[in-house]
Amino acid sequence: MIIIKRRASEDTDFQNLVRELDKDLAIRDGDEHEFFHQFNTIDMLRHVAVAYKNGIPVGCGAIKFYDDITMEVKRMFVPAEHRGSGIAIAVLQELEQWAKELGSARCILETGVKMPEAIGLYKKSGYKVISNYGQYAGVKSSVCFEKSL
C-alpha cells in the first residue's frame, strides 16, 4: 500500500530522493544539466509530497506557486526499481489536490524530451502540451504541459 505524506523541502526523505533524481538527470541532460539544475533548487519548496511503501520512501514531487492561479509541478521522481506500480500517479494526484486546496486553477510543468517516462505519465494524467513558458521558452530539449484542475 502506498501512503503519501505532505512535507516541506527540509524533509530528509525528500532530499534523499531528490539527490537520486539529480544523479539521473545529470546523465540524461548531459551538457544542458547545469542550465536546468539552476531552476530545480529545493530550499524554497513548501509543498512536497513523499510516497512510502512499507515505510520506505519510494517517490516524491512538489508544487510551487507560479502565479495567482497556477502551481508549477517540480521534482517528480520515482526510483527505477519502483516504477510501474502507480506511485508517480499517486504523488501527482496528491499534488493536484493540494494545489486545488491552495486555490489554484491549473498546474504547469516542464520535463525533458529525454524523459519518456515522465512525458507518458503526464499525458496519461490528462496534461496537455503547451508552448514552453518562462525560462524554458525556446529550449528545444524541454516540453511543457498544463492541466486545468
C-alpha positions as CSV (number, residue, x, y, z in Angstrom):
1,M,0.0,0.0,0.0
2,I,1.2,3.5,-0.9
3,I,1.0,6.2,1.7
4,I,1.6,9.9,0.6
5,K,2.7,12.3,3.2
6,R,2.8,16.1,2.8
7,R,6.1,17.7,3.8
8,A,8.3,20.6,3.1
9,S,11.8,20.7,1.4
10,E,13.5,20.2,4.8
11,D,12.2,16.6,4.8
12,T,15.2,14.2,4.8
13,D,13.4,11.5,2.7
14,F,12.5,14.1,0.1
15,Q,16.1,15.4,0.0
16,N,17.5,11.9,-0.5
17,L,15.1,11.2,-3.3
18,V,16.0,14.5,-5.0
19,R,19.7,13.5,-4.8
20,E,18.8,10.3,-6.7
21,L,16.8,12.4,-9.2
22,D,19.6,14.8,-9.8
23,K,22.1,12.0,-10.5
24,D,19.7,10.6,-13.1
25,L,19.1,14.0,-14.7
26,A,22.8,14.7,-14.9
27,I,23.2,11.7,-17.1
28,R,20.0,12.4,-19.2
29,D,20.6,16.1,-19.6
30,G,24.3,15.8,-20.4
31,D,25.8,19.2,-21.3
32,E,22.5,21.0,-20.5
33,H,22.3,19.8,-16.9
34,E,23.6,23.0,-15.3
35,F,21.1,25.1,-17.2
36,F,18.2,23.0,-15.9
37,H,19.7,22.5,-12.5
38,Q,19.5,26.2,-11.6
39,F,15.7,26.0,-11.8
40,N,15.4,23.0,-9.6
41,T,16.7,24.1,-6.2
42,I,14.5,22.8,-3.4
43,D,15.3,25.1,-0.5
44,M,12.1,27.2,-1.0
45,L,9.7,24.4,-1.7
46,R,6.9,24.4,0.9
47,H,4.6,21.9,-0.7
48,V,6.3,18.5,-1.0
49,A,4.7,15.0,-1.3
50,V,6.6,11.9,-0.4
51,A,5.3,8.4,-1.2
52,Y,6.0,5.5,1.1
53,K,5.7,1.8,0.6
54,N,6.1,-0.4,3.7
55,G,7.7,2.6,5.4
56,I,10.3,3.2,2.7
57,P,10.3,6.4,0.7
58,V,9.6,5.4,-3.0
59,G,8.7,8.6,-4.7
60,C,8.3,12.4,-4.5
61,G,7.1,15.6,-6.1
62,A,6.4,19.2,-5.2
63,I,4.4,22.2,-6.2
64,K,5.2,25.9,-6.0
65,F,3.2,29.0,-6.9
66,Y,3.8,30.2,-10.4
67,D,1.2,32.9,-10.3
68,D,-2.1,33.6,-8.5
69,I,-4.0,30.7,-10.1
70,T,-1.2,28.4,-11.2
71,M,1.0,25.9,-9.4
72,E,4.2,24.5,-11.1
73,V,4.9,20.8,-10.5
74,K,8.6,20.2,-9.6
75,R,10.9,17.4,-8.6
76,M,8.8,14.4,-9.6
77,F,10.7,11.2,-9.1
78,V,10.3,7.5,-8.5
79,P,13.4,5.3,-8.4
80,A,13.7,2.9,-11.3
81,E,13.1,-0.2,-9.1
82,H,9.7,1.2,-8.0
83,R,8.4,2.5,-11.4
84,G,5.3,1.0,-13.0
85,S,3.4,0.5,-9.8
86,G,1.3,3.7,-9.7
87,I,3.5,5.6,-7.3
88,A,4.1,8.6,-9.6
89,I,0.4,8.9,-10.4
90,A,-0.5,8.8,-6.7
91,V,2.1,11.6,-6.0
92,L,0.8,13.7,-8.9
93,Q,-2.8,13.3,-7.8
94,E,-1.9,14.3,-4.3
95,L,-0.1,17.4,-5.6
96,E,-3.0,18.3,-7.8
97,Q,-5.4,18.0,-4.8
98,W,-3.1,20.1,-2.7
99,A,-3.0,22.8,-5.4
100,K,-6.8,22.9,-5.5
101,E,-6.9,23.3,-1.7
102,L,-4.5,26.3,-2.1
103,G,-6.8,27.9,-4.6
104,S,-5.0,27.1,-7.9
105,A,-7.0,26.5,-11.1
106,R,-4.2,24.8,-13.0
107,C,-0.9,23.1,-12.8
108,I,2.0,23.5,-15.3
109,L,5.3,21.7,-15.5
110,E,8.4,21.2,-17.6
111,T,10.1,18.0,-18.4
112,G,12.8,17.0,-20.9
113,V,12.4,15.4,-24.2
114,K,14.8,12.7,-22.9
115,M,12.3,11.8,-20.2
116,P,9.8,9.5,-22.0
117,E,8.5,8.0,-18.7
118,A,7.6,11.5,-17.5
119,I,6.0,12.5,-20.8
120,G,3.9,9.3,-20.7
121,L,2.9,9.9,-17.1
122,Y,1.7,13.5,-17.8
123,K,-0.2,12.6,-20.9
124,K,-1.9,9.7,-19.1
125,S,-2.8,12.0,-16.3
126,G,-4.6,14.5,-18.5
127,Y,-1.9,17.1,-19.1
128,K,-1.7,18.8,-22.5
129,V,1.4,20.1,-24.2
130,I,1.7,23.8,-24.2
131,S,4.3,26.3,-25.5
132,N,7.4,26.4,-23.4
133,Y,6.9,29.0,-20.7
134,G,9.2,31.3,-18.7
135,Q,12.9,30.2,-18.6
136,Y,12.1,27.2,-20.9
137,A,10.8,29.3,-23.8
138,G,12.9,28.5,-26.9
139,V,14.6,25.5,-25.2
140,K,14.4,22.7,-27.7
141,S,15.1,19.9,-25.2
142,S,12.1,20.9,-23.0
143,V,8.5,20.1,-23.3
144,C,5.9,21.9,-21.1
145,F,2.5,20.8,-20.0
146,E,-0.6,22.1,-18.3
147,K,-3.7,20.7,-16.7
148,S,-6.8,22.5,-15.5
149,L,-7.8,21.5,-12.0
